[in-house]
Amino acid sequence: MFLDIDGIRMLTLAFGSGPRTILAHGGWISNVEDWLPALAPLSARWRTVTYDHRGAGLTRVPVERITAEALVDDVFRVMDALGIERCVMAGFSRGTVTAMRAVLARPDRFDGLVLMNGCGEVRSPELPVAPRVPPSSWPGATHADRLRWFLERCTPEPDTEHIRRWGEYILARATPEAADRLFVMEAAQPVDWASRLPQLRLPTLIVHGELDAFYRIEHMRYTQSLIPDSELVVMEGSGHLPALTRPLEVAAHIERFLAARGS
C-alpha cells in the first residue's frame, strides 16, 4: 500500500499476524525487497512491516527532503499510520543509523532492536574513521556500472550471480542523486554513542556477515560491548546481504533471540 507520510506517497508492506510486530528499515537505497525473504518466515507468528524509505524504491521525493532527521521521524509516522504502539525495530546496513537513532529517541515505543550488517554511526575507537566516498565517485563509467561494482563487493559467496542481478533491480529504482545523498549525509546533531548505548534497555541482536566488505567486525564487536542486553551473531561465509542469500537463517536467529527474551 502507499501511505501518505509527511506529504509523501510511501510504499509500505504489512503482512502476517500475531501479538508481536517487527518493523524493518532497509539500507542505503534498498527497498522492501531486501527484508522480504527474512520477514516471510517470521510472518507466520509476527506482524511484519517494511517500507521504501524516502529516496529509495518507489518512495520518490526531492533530494533536499532526504535528511537523517526525516528518516527517523518517518519511523514513527509509519508506526502511527498503521496503529503500531510498540514493535521490534530492525535496521540493515546504512539503515541501522535510522534504527538506532529511533530507539534512542523513543525507547518506550520499542520492544527490541535488530541490527543486520551495520552498526549505525558507531565505530571502534581503536580504528581510524574511514572516509565516506559518494557513490558517484565509485569505480565505473555509469551509475549502473557503479551499482554492479557495489553488489559484487556485497556478495563474495559462490553462486550468487542471481542475487547480484536481483540487487541491481532493487537499487536501480533510486536516482543517482538520492543514492549520493543517502550514502554520505550526516545528522545535524551527533550522538555520544559510548555514553548513550550503555543506557539502552532493549534486547539487541546484531547479525553480521563474516565476509562483509563494508562494516568491519571490530565495529560490530565494539557496538555489542556497549549495549547491555545484546548478542552478536557472526554468519560464517556470508557477505553483506544475508537476508537475501540466507534468509531462513536470519529469520531463525531473530526468532530465537527475541523468544528467549519474551519479546
SULDAVEN-V35285 format. One record per backbone hydrogen bond with DSSP energy under -1.0 kcal/mol. CO is the residue of the C=O (numbers start at 1). NH is the residue of the N-H. Records with the same first field share a line. If there is no record, write none. Layout:
CO=NH + NH
This chain:
1=12
3=5 + 10
5=8
8=5 + 10
10=3
11=52
13=50
15=48
20=47
21=88
22=49
23=90
25=92
27=30
31=34
32=35 + 36
35=39
36=40
39=43
42=45 + 46
43=17
47=22
48=15
49=24
50=13
53=56
56=59
58=60
59=55
62=65
63=66
67=71
68=72
69=73
70=74
71=75
72=76
73=77
74=78
75=79
76=80
77=81
78=82
79=84
80=83
87=111
88=23
89=114
90=25
91=116
92=95
93=96
94=97
95=99
96=100
97=101
98=102
99=103
100=104
101=105
102=106
106=109
107=110
109=87
112=89
113=205
114=91
115=207
116=93
119=122
124=127
134=137
135=138
142=146
143=147
144=148
145=149
146=150
147=151
148=152
149=153
150=154
151=155
154=240
160=164
161=165
162=166
163=167
164=168
165=169
166=170
167=171
168=172
171=174
175=179
176=180
177=181
178=182
179=183
180=184
181=185
191=193
192=195 + 196
193=197
196=199
197=200
203=113
204=231
205=115
206=233
207=117
208=235
209=212
216=220
217=221
218=222
219=223
220=224
221=225
228=230
229=204
231=206
233=208
235=210 + 238
238=211
241=244 + 245
242=246
246=250
247=251
248=252
249=253
250=254
251=255
252=256
253=257
254=258
255=259
256=260
258=263
259=262
